[in-house]
Amino acid sequence: VTGGSSGIGKCIAIECYKQGAFITLIARDESKLLQTKKEIEKYSVNDKQVVLCISVDVSKDYEQVENVLKQAQEKLGPVDLLVNCAGTSVTGKFEDIEVNSFERLMAVNYLGSVYPSRAVISTMKERRMGRIVFVSSQAGQLGLFGYTAYSPTKFALRGLAEALQMEVKPYNIYITVAYPPDTDTPGFAEESKTKPLETKLISETSSVCQAEQVARVIVKDAIQGNFNSSVGSDGYMLSLLTSGMSPVTSITEGLQQVVCMGIFRIIGLFYLGSFDSIVRRCMMQREKSESTDKTE
């Protein structure tokens, strides 16, 4: 589990550990990793289980990522499930975001998933089994105000997942793209401090989920080999609306998409209209406030 020292990544690791898995946690902060390791070990189901911690930045040096994953596999055996959960966020208006933030987010959120996946895929193909999870976001299904740096990096994961799934499906390897909503994590709390007003108001149209709930859904979908993983009714609607040419796990899933697409598109248009209204209202209030300040 990359990004496994906190938030959704940590909860996914706990969920897998509860099911008897051996866990390798990968993150940058070594002290956080060791603290998380102690938390996870409380949920052991047998004496043989191991939690291995590796401190590395998965977005910087592919050779380093490949080496540490090779070492992990030598210690704990081949990777059955890789969860790419390392990620970060920057919010703000397009023109206010520093240009290097676009580069940094693409490195962490996209390449930080490419490198670990690239490091394990050959072994998975040799064994003809494996699961890879890319943790995207609902902002990777729908571009929203304030997420011009973040959304594209999460959209990119879907393109990677679709292409990779077509390559590896004959080898009995299945890819899952998870689209969690706003989730109560340290990263979300940090992001909320700098969100533009428009982004906050749009976010408030849906509730905040708990990381444990999101983790349970993701692990279940990964084990079942589902391509899409969503949480709640809004998540289901978004996944269906944006299914496009994505793989389906069953005929039933495909039929649901065909039958529900029209009505969900109508509902989606109402949502988009309300979001546009929020943005216009905030702009008018801002302009009115600026005009008042000038006259004073």
PyMOL commands that set and color helices and strands:
alter all, ss='L'
color gray80, all
select helices_A, chain A and resi 7-18+30-41+62-76+94-96+99-127+138-140+151-171+186-192+197-203+211-224+232-241+251-295
alter helices_A, ss='H'
color red, helices_A
select strands_A, chain A and resi 23-27+51-55+81-84+130-135+173-179+183-184+209-210+228-230
alter strands_A, ss='S'
color yellow, strands_A
deselect
rebuild
show_as cartoon
